[in-house]
């Protein structure tokens, strides 16, 4: 006689539960601090270049209860540095086209990290391996794109923003 196999039932959970829990953490933080957790978006060049990726990042972080503060289109390294200086946030995500990244992102990130070494910088969008390596060496912490684990990145961002 064969011994019966014990099967552990799978606990069902709505997909949205993890996001709801993250939003509740953000809401609790907002009630205690008076401000929602926020990150900055460093938008490079023209609206048509940065808008798709800026919208993607705004939607992603909103799922975790994080608000965004956007720059106007930064035409130069100095525009980006001035924006970071004026907003003084712990986390920024650079948004732009692939072309803008190859032209402006590396030097902009280097300068921002030089003047504000404590901040965390992200890039919106998947890049070529070569450009990702170059941008990471310049100071990019991570790349946020369609294949990014949304819950994991939101947990990372909330922890860095001091949301428990």
Secondary structure, DSSP 8 states (H G I E B T S, - for coil): --------------TTHHHHHHHHHHHHHHHHHSS--EEEEEEBS-HHHHHHHHHHHHHHHHTTT-EEEE---B-SHHHHHHHHHHH--SEEEEE--HHHIIIIIHHHHHHHHHH-TTSEEEEES---HHHHHHHHHHTEEEEE-TTS-HHHHHHHHHHHTT--
